[in-house]
Amino acid sequence: MSVTPENAPNVPSYVTVDFEKGIPVGLDGQKMDAVSLMKQLNKIGGENAIGITDIVENRLVGMKSRGVYETPGGTILYHAHGVLETLCLDKDTMHFKQEVANKYSELVYDGKWFTPLKDALDAFVNSTQETVTGSVKLKLYKGNIINAGVTSPYSLYSEEIATFGEDDVYNQMDSQGFINLFGLPIKVKAMLDEKNNK
């Protein structure tokens, strides 16, 4: 059972979750099966007031109901997995996966587990997880999950490329053409507005 944030320790706890192809496989450097890992995260998370959710939700039939849930381990895993995906997935895949997540959760919530659409979404999600391998360190403190580090052999982040200063990685003047083309619809609309307002 989770404690309230007021009763959580005044000293934070740290956990590092290891993933292979999107699946959690270890905690703090120790390989674990899924059940053992979840039990340990439930314990640590509960002690730090993680995962207490008080929501009003929409039932399948349309009525609203209030639910209070305690999901310390699930909340930590969900957060850690999302952090790793920000490092390993390209922008378009990540954004589309977020859209798919809404439909996926709706199917599961509504009991449509064995449906063709869920099978198709499973295939998409499994494909996105091929490079979601690495370790995520989190700081747990009074109900908060704070990112404390992430590493992956499939990291798409490059400090050399992501610089805002001068560099030799790419020609920053190339952005001028991109900005002009990307802003063209806005420019055309402004010209039309100016013409029609005269």
N, C-alpha and C positions, 0 to 999 in steps of 0.2 A: 504494500500500500504506500502511496506517495505522501510525502509531507507537504505542507503548504510552503510557499516561498519564505514566509516569515520564520518558519521553523527549520528551514534548511541551514546547513552549516555556513559559517562566515568565511570559510576557506573553500575555494573552488576545487573541483575534481577534474582530472584530465583523462580522456580516453582516446585511444587511437584504433580506428576500425580499418581492417584490411579487406579489400575487395578483389575478386578475380572475375572478369567479365560481368560486372554488375552484381555479383553474388557476394555477400559478406562471408568471409572465411576465417577471420581471426580478430582477436582483440588484444591490444597492447603487445603485439608481436607473438602472441601464442595462437596457434591454429586451433579452431574450435568448430564443432558441428553447429548447425543453425539453432538447435534447441538450447544448447549450453550457452551460446553467445547471447541469445535473447534473454535467458534467465539472468545472466550477469549484467546485461544492460538494463534490464528491468530493476534490478537491485540498486545499481549505481544511480540510474536516472531517478528512481523513486526517492532515494535519499537526498537528491538535489532538486526536488520539486519539478522535474521535467515531465512534460506530457500530460498535464491535467487540462482537459478540454471541456468546456461548457458551451454547448451550441444548441441552436434551434435548427432542425434539419427538415427537409422535405421528404416525406415517406413516398413510397411507390404510388399509392393511391391519391396523393396530392395534399393530404393534411400535413400540418406542421407538428413536430413533436420536439420536446426538449430532451436532450441527453447530456449526461455528465460522464465522461470517460477518462480512464487513466491508461495511458499508453506510453510509459517512459521509454521502453526499449524500442518500440516502433517509431517513436518520434525522433530518437537519436539516429536510428538507421536511416530513416527517410531524409533527415537533414544531411547526414554524412554522404549519402549516395548522391544527393543533389549537388553538394559541393564538388565531389569528384567529377560529376558530369560537366560542370562549368569549365573544367580544365581539359576534358577529353573529347567533348562533342563540338562539332562546328556549329556556327550560329543557326543555320537553317534547320539542321536536324534537331537541335535543342528546342527551338521555338515550336517546330511542328510536334515534337514529342509532348510538349506542354499542352498543346491543343488535344492531342490524342488522349492524354491522361484524364481529361474531363469525361470523355465518352467511355473510356475504359472503366473508370470508377462507377459511372452510372450503370453500365452493364453488370458489374459485379454486385453493386448494391441492390439492383433489381432482380438478382438471381438468374441472370442470363449467362451463366458460366459456360455451358456447352452449346455455344452458338457459332455459326460461321463467322460472324463479325468479330467475336472475341478471338477466335483462332487466327484471323487475319491480323488483328492488332497485336497478338502475341508474337507473330512472325516479325512484324515491324520492330517491336520493342526489343526482341532478342537480337535482331540485327544491330540495333543502336548500341548494344552493350558489349560488342566485340572488343572495344578498346577501353572500357570503363574498368580499368585495373589500377590499383594503387592504394595509398594509405591516407586517411583523413584524421587529423588530430583535432579534438574539440575540447573546449573549456566549458564545464557545466557549473553554473552558479545561480542559485536562487531562482530557478525556473527558466533561466536563459541558457541557450546554446550559442556559444561564441566560437567562431572559426579560429583555430590556432595553428593551422598548417595543413598543406596537402601536397602530395607527391605522386607522380605517375610516370612510367616509362613511355606513355602515350600522350604526354602533355602537349597541347597545341600552343601553349604560352611560350613566347620567346621574348626575353627582356630586350634583346638586341633589336628585334623587329618592332616591338611595341613602344619604342621611345617617342617622346614628344620633342626631343632635341635634335640637333643636327646629327646625321648619320650617313653611312654609305650603303645602307641595306636596300633602299629604294629611293626613287626620285620623288620628293615630296611635292614637286611642281605638278606631278601627274594628277594630284587631287583637284587642281583648278578645273580641268576638263570634266571631271566627275561631278564637281559641285555645279558647274554650268548646266550639264545635262540633267542632273537630278532635280535642279531647281527650275527647269524649263516649264513644266506645267504650272507652277506657281507664278512665273513671270508672265505667261500667256494669260492666265486668269486676271492678274493685276492690270495688264494692258487692256483687256476687255472691260474690266470694271471702270477703268479711267475713261475709256471711250464712251461707255454708256452713261456715265455720270456727267458728261459735258453738256 
